């Protein structure tokens, strides 16, 4: 946590070594908890995808995605 209970920074990535190619992705994101609890968070992330093998309406990218993606969402738990 950059600021305890308020601001979280994260990095992640993945790589697949496959018969039909070697897709990968990398992302950096930030979570902001305005009430200092997990009841509400605003998430922003930058993703770079190379030949994404997955995609769906619930994901911020499509099958075959290739390039930069900015994704932002607000989640409320009640």
N, CA, C and O of each residue as an XYZ file, in Angstrom:
312
protein
N       0.844     -1.180      0.000
C       0.000      0.000      0.000
C       0.892      1.246      0.000
O       1.789      1.383      0.831
N       0.633      2.129     -0.924
C       1.363      3.404     -0.938
C       0.968      4.255      0.255
O       1.824      4.820      0.935
N      -0.332      4.344      0.507
C      -0.877      5.017      1.687
C      -1.793      3.990      2.367
O      -2.821      3.626      1.796
N      -1.452      3.520      3.556
C      -2.214      2.458      4.201
C      -3.727      2.713      4.204
O      -4.189      3.796      4.565
N      -4.474      1.699      3.797
C      -5.939      1.693      3.749
C      -6.534      2.713      2.783
O      -7.751      2.899      2.773
N      -5.712      3.379      1.972
C      -6.232      4.408      1.072
C      -5.833      4.193     -0.387
O      -6.681      4.281     -1.275
N      -4.553      3.914     -0.645
C      -4.058      3.849     -2.016
C      -3.129      2.650     -2.196
O      -2.139      2.501     -1.480
N      -3.463      1.806     -3.158
C      -2.694      0.586     -3.420
C      -2.198      0.606     -4.868
O      -2.962      0.918     -5.782
N      -0.951      0.282     -5.072
C      -0.350      0.182     -6.402
C      -0.016     -1.274     -6.657
O       0.432     -1.975     -5.750
N      -0.229     -1.743     -7.892
C       0.121     -3.126     -8.206
C       0.657     -3.255     -9.626
O       0.387     -2.426    -10.495
N       1.419     -4.312     -9.831
C       1.969     -4.698    -11.129
C       1.666     -6.172    -11.331
O       1.688     -6.943    -10.372
N       1.386     -6.569    -12.547
C       1.218     -7.989    -12.831
C       1.476     -8.248    -14.302
O       1.544     -7.325    -15.113
N       1.614     -9.493    -14.621
C       1.834     -9.881    -16.002
C       1.623    -11.363    -16.172
O       1.541    -12.112    -15.198
N       1.533    -11.782    -17.425
C       1.403    -13.202    -17.712
C       2.008    -13.497    -19.073
O       2.149    -12.612    -19.917
N       2.357    -14.747    -19.263
C       2.957    -15.200    -20.516
C       2.514    -16.638    -20.735
O       2.526    -17.444    -19.805
N       2.127    -16.957    -21.952
C       1.753    -18.327    -22.308
C       2.702    -18.801    -23.401
O       2.902    -18.119    -24.407
N       3.279    -19.966    -23.192
C       4.108    -20.595    -24.210
C       3.245    -21.680    -24.840
O       3.016    -22.723    -24.227
N       2.768    -21.446    -26.050
C       1.782    -22.363    -26.621
C       2.083    -22.804    -28.035
O       2.985    -22.303    -28.708
N       1.294    -23.751    -28.442
C       1.409    -24.317    -29.784
C       1.042    -23.298    -30.860
O       1.537    -23.368    -31.985
N       0.149    -22.327    -30.500
C      -0.343    -21.369    -31.487
C       0.183    -19.956    -31.284
O      -0.399    -19.002    -31.800
N       1.253    -19.808    -30.557
C       1.836    -18.493    -30.336
C       2.267    -18.319    -28.897
O       2.081    -19.205    -28.063
N       2.839    -17.174    -28.621
C       3.348    -16.861    -27.282
C       2.774    -15.533    -26.782
O       3.514    -14.560    -26.639
N       1.467    -15.481    -26.517
C       0.860    -14.222    -26.054
C       1.329    -13.843    -24.646
O       1.744    -14.691    -23.856
N       1.246    -12.537    -24.361
C       1.615    -12.044    -23.033
C       0.848    -10.760    -22.741
O       0.293    -10.128    -23.640
N       0.830    -10.394    -21.477
C       0.290     -9.094    -21.087
C       1.014     -8.600    -19.844
O       1.588     -9.379    -19.083
N       0.971     -7.295    -19.661
C       1.563     -6.649    -18.485
C       0.609     -5.544    -18.072
O      -0.051     -4.935    -18.914
N       0.537     -5.287    -16.771
C      -0.363     -4.236    -16.294
C       0.187     -3.549    -15.054
O       0.924     -4.133    -14.259
N      -0.196     -2.301    -14.922
C       0.088     -1.523    -13.719
C      -1.228     -0.853    -13.345
O      -1.936     -0.328    -14.204
N      -1.544     -0.878    -12.067
C      -2.819     -0.317    -11.651
C      -2.756      0.304    -10.276
O      -1.791      0.148     -9.528
N      -3.826      1.014     -9.976
C      -3.939      1.656     -8.670
C      -5.381      1.488     -8.176
O      -6.336      1.664     -8.934
N      -5.516      1.146     -6.901
C      -6.812      1.077     -6.228
C      -6.878      2.209     -5.220
O      -5.945      2.419     -4.445
N      -7.987      2.937     -5.237
C      -8.211      4.014     -4.274
C      -9.442      3.643     -3.451
O     -10.512      3.384     -4.001
N      -9.280      3.620     -2.143
C     -10.348      3.300     -1.198
C     -10.739      4.594     -0.477
O     -10.151      4.910      0.557
N     -11.719      5.355     -0.996
C     -12.023      6.684     -0.454
C     -12.522      6.678      0.993
O     -12.355      7.669      1.704
N     -13.134      5.570      1.441
C     -13.627      5.493      2.821
C     -12.710      4.662      3.707
O     -13.078      4.283      4.819
N     -11.504      4.382      3.199
C     -10.522      3.584      3.937
C     -11.069      2.227      4.362
O     -10.751      1.727      5.441
N     -11.898      1.636      3.500
C     -12.425      0.292      3.719
C     -12.644     -0.345      2.349
O     -12.575      0.333      1.325
N     -12.907     -1.637      2.336
C     -13.119     -2.332      1.074
C     -14.545     -2.221      0.570
O     -14.907     -2.887     -0.400
N     -15.366     -1.390      1.209
C     -16.758     -1.245      0.783
C     -16.884     -0.484     -0.537
O     -17.864     -0.658     -1.261
N     -15.909      0.349     -0.849
C     -15.916      1.093     -2.111
C     -14.486      1.273     -2.585
O     -13.612      1.692     -1.827
N     -14.261      0.949     -3.856
C     -12.932      1.196     -4.408
C     -13.062      1.646     -5.860
O     -13.985      1.258     -6.575
N     -12.111      2.475     -6.266
C     -12.008      2.916     -7.652
C     -10.696      2.361     -8.157
O      -9.630      2.653     -7.615
N     -10.787      1.551     -9.212
C      -9.624      0.894     -9.788
C      -9.347      1.464    -11.167
O     -10.253      1.586    -11.991
N      -8.094      1.810    -11.415
C      -7.633      2.243    -12.739
C      -6.407      1.424    -13.078
O      -5.523      1.241    -12.241
N      -6.353      0.928    -14.316
C      -5.176      0.170    -14.703
C      -4.853      0.381    -16.173
O      -5.730      0.611    -17.006
N      -3.577      0.293    -16.453
C      -3.071      0.342    -17.817
C      -2.579     -1.061    -18.145
O      -1.763     -1.628    -17.418
N      -3.080     -1.615    -19.243
C      -2.728     -2.972    -19.666
C      -2.083     -2.887    -21.042
O      -2.535     -2.129    -21.901
N      -1.041     -3.656    -21.245
C      -0.516     -3.833    -22.596
C      -0.654     -5.310    -22.917
O      -0.055     -6.153    -22.248
N      -1.437     -5.628    -23.933
C      -1.678     -7.016    -24.327
C      -1.032     -7.288    -25.675
O      -1.024     -6.433    -26.560
N      -0.499     -8.478    -25.816
C       0.085     -8.918    -27.082
C      -0.579    -10.228    -27.474
O      -0.294    -11.272    -26.887
N      -1.472    -10.176    -28.472
C      -2.160    -11.358    -29.004
C      -2.926    -12.122    -27.931
O      -2.747    -13.332    -27.792
N      -3.764    -11.446    -27.181
C      -4.505    -12.051    -26.074
C      -5.269    -13.303    -26.501
O      -6.029    -13.261    -27.469
N      -5.076    -14.423    -25.787
C      -5.787    -15.653    -26.134
C      -7.177    -15.738    -25.504
O      -7.929    -16.666    -25.806
N      -7.531    -14.794    -24.640
C      -8.836    -14.799    -23.972
C      -9.512    -13.448    -24.150
O      -8.866    -12.449    -24.466
N     -10.798    -13.437    -23.945
C     -11.570    -12.207    -24.008
C     -13.016    -12.526    -23.699
O     -13.469    -13.648    -23.926
N     -13.738    -11.563    -23.188
C     -15.152    -11.739    -22.855
C     -15.755    -10.376    -22.570
O     -15.037     -9.384    -22.438
N     -17.079    -10.329    -22.475
C     -17.733     -9.067    -22.155
C     -17.350     -8.575    -20.769
O     -17.388     -7.372    -20.508
N     -16.981     -9.489    -19.876
C     -16.609     -9.095    -18.516
C     -15.134     -8.712    -18.393
O     -14.691     -8.323    -17.312
N     -14.376     -8.813    -19.468
C     -12.956     -8.446    -19.467
C     -12.762     -7.174    -20.278
O     -13.560     -6.887    -21.170
N     -11.713     -6.404    -19.984
C     -11.516     -5.153    -20.720
C     -10.813     -5.335    -22.068
O     -10.287     -4.368    -22.620
N     -10.794     -6.559    -22.605
C     -10.164     -6.796    -23.898
C     -10.815     -7.970    -24.607
O     -11.516     -8.773    -23.991
N     -10.576     -8.061    -25.908
C     -11.141     -9.100    -26.751
C     -10.085    -10.149    -27.076
O      -8.890     -9.913    -26.898
N     -10.529    -11.301    -27.550
C      -9.596    -12.312    -28.041
C      -8.767    -11.686    -29.159
O      -9.315    -11.061    -30.067
N      -7.461    -11.853    -29.094
C      -6.573    -11.305    -30.106
C      -6.134     -9.874    -29.843
O      -5.446     -9.276    -30.671
N      -6.527     -9.309    -28.688
C      -6.162     -7.921    -28.370
C      -4.658     -7.735    -28.488
O      -3.872     -8.587    -28.074
N      -4.277     -6.599    -29.064
C      -2.864     -6.322    -29.311
C      -2.639     -4.822    -29.177
O      -2.951     -4.058    -30.090
N      -2.097     -4.404    -28.034
C      -1.821     -2.993    -27.837
C      -2.240     -2.510    -26.460
O      -2.582     -3.312    -25.591
N      -2.212     -1.190    -26.259
C      -2.510     -0.611    -24.949
C      -4.014     -0.565    -24.662
O      -4.830     -0.381    -25.565
N      -4.355     -0.738    -23.389
C      -5.746     -0.697    -22.935
C      -5.766      0.071    -21.609
O      -4.960     -0.203    -20.720
N      -6.681      1.026    -21.478
C      -6.894      1.685    -20.193
C      -8.235      1.213    -19.664
O      -9.232      1.237    -20.385
N      -8.267      0.786    -18.414
C      -9.477      0.227    -17.819
C      -9.723      0.915    -16.485
O      -8.811      1.057    -15.670
N     -10.965      1.343    -16.267
C     -11.337      1.997    -15.020
C     -12.683      1.451    -14.560
O     -13.597      1.295    -15.370
N     -12.812      1.158    -13.265
C     -14.096      0.723    -12.739
C     -14.243      1.130    -11.280
O     -13.262      1.367    -10.574
N     -15.492      1.201    -10.854
C     -15.822      1.482     -9.464
C     -16.582      0.268     -8.938
O     -17.529     -0.203     -9.569
N     -16.163     -0.230     -7.784
C     -16.811     -1.392     -7.185
C     -17.335     -1.018     -5.809
O     -16.642     -0.396     -5.004
N     -18.594     -1.419     -5.558
C     -19.212     -1.166     -4.266
C     -19.704     -2.494     -3.709
O     -20.378     -3.259     -4.398
N     -19.363     -2.751     -2.473
C     -19.784     -3.967     -1.795
C     -20.812     -3.590     -0.737
O     -20.552     -2.735      0.109
N     -21.982     -4.227     -0.784
C     -23.011     -3.937      0.208
C     -23.782     -5.181      0.548
O     -24.696     -5.135      1.371
